[in-house]
Amino acid sequence: MRMDTSCNLKRRKVLKLKICNYIIILMAVPFVVEGLPNSLKSTSSLPPESCNGHDGYELSIFVKKPTHYICPVCDKVLRSPRQLQCGDRFCKNCVEKILQKSEEPVCPVVDCQETVDVNEIVPDHAVRKDILALDIYCEYRDNGCNKIIKLRDLSSHIQECGYAEIDCIHKQRGCHAKVERRHLADHLASDCLYSPVTCEYCNQSLSREDLEEHVRRCPQAPVSCPNGCGVKDIPRMKVTLVLLDQATGRRNLSDTFRPDPTSSSFKQPTGDMNVASGCPLFVSQSVLETPTYIKNDTLYIKVVVDTSDLYGP
């Protein structure tokens, strides 16, 4: 008899705590998802996010229309179905809307109108499995994909569907193009300004956007005659600057560049000086001021002009 009394007291205590918890939830966060029972929380292995939104699935994506699985609230095919104590089924998100609509929610089915007991809402796993096993069309059917797949497999299919529209892989670098996955290689090869390319003259790697400017300045790239005679593909002369070591003669500093004869630096001056051209980082001032290179306030720079690649008589 004592054992029975003890058990009854224990059951009543648990029941009391459960009711208290429920009242606290209603007072503090009456309609927040976190305050709902576990049956309304997210479940794993939900199908594709590509089916857009949290209401049910559009009826049009199904090969055979499952009209017996329509949610009475959103009029779409049940997504993560939940069953009320009255037996009616709704999408998980739609049940949350029902509970948020009133402090004493009722089943919205016209012929039902039973009061909803939040503790009696349960996931309908059997129906959910049936829906996930239904055949659907790929959401990129209008782009040309004729695949018919199971609803549960749509997410994995979208990850490899050639007709899916995706961002360019160089989006973070500035390309905002969206292309079908099957056309991505062509986009990268011919259209994307941020794809890496190689200069055919010096083999330097750079983006397609910078290629034209690079070739204009590339020391290995040929140029046209600046006098307008029509001769093209003239190799640029090579100019080498050598800062002579006046102490030992063994630590000469040198740098080489190929000037662009079409640059304003190689035209008749129109002001006090032309735009500088050559080796802007040839030698630092701290190195230049050492006794090795300056003696009696004098420095010597040797200029070597290699014209062996130029056209000549």
Phi, psi and omega in degrees: 000320178296320180297319179298315180298317180299317181295317180298318179297319180296318179296319180293325181293316179297317180298319180296318179295321180296316179294319180298316179300319182294319179295319179299318180298317181295324182283322186275307180225079190300327187229029179267144185303324182298338181271000182273161179294165182302334181295343180257001178275162186299146175247157181282168177060033175287147182287183196313132170291341182292350177278009168057125172082180182245355173284191183291178179277144177296136182297332186292343183279348184270139179294311173248124188289115180276071185295343179277358179242037182270133177285129181293343182271307184261355180059031176237173180290136187306131173246126184048062188299141174237142181247132176276171181294341179279348178103346179285147183247146179217161172295151178306313181295326181289325175297319178299322177295321179298316182290330181280344186284332185206154175286339176234073185293149177232158177297127185283355178294128187304319183277005183245282178061025176287148176294136182273124173264110187300332181282350181257005178280126184228150173292139177260087185293326182296312179294320180300316178296320179299317182292318181294339180271358181284149178280136178225164174272151174297142182291349176258031179300322180293338178277348178126355181282121182256014181294138171246123186226168173284146180304322182293341183261003186297318182301313180292326178294319181299329181293343181232359181297125181291343182263358179289139178274125183231163175283150173298145181292348179257028181300317182294338179272350175130353180275120183254017181289144172245127183225156173293144185304324182291342180258004184298317181299318178295320178299314181293327184282333187230335189250322187292122181288346185256004177289142178288135176229167181241131177296128183288347183262321183240357178066017176285138179269133180201174181280154179301328180299327184264358187297313184300314180293323179296314181298325179297331182252352185301126182294339181268347184281136177288163181228169174270158180299126181291348181271359176076025181281349179099351179286131182241176177055044177273124177297146178280141175294154179255126181245126179242127176256131181235117174272117188279137175279114183270357181267302184242342182076009183249352184241048176294144177251133183223157175208149185233142174213163177244108184291151176264109183294346178274353180289152178296345178291341183246027177242167180300129182301144175247358178217203181292331179203157176278169173293135184296146177211144179138240184238085185295339180245039185300308181206143180283155182295325180297323178287320183298328185276001179283155179300344181296323187248342178240126179221127184056043180058029182228137173234155182238128176240122178266131179248122179245121179251115180264111182251017185295335181270355183277156175291142179207175181294000000 
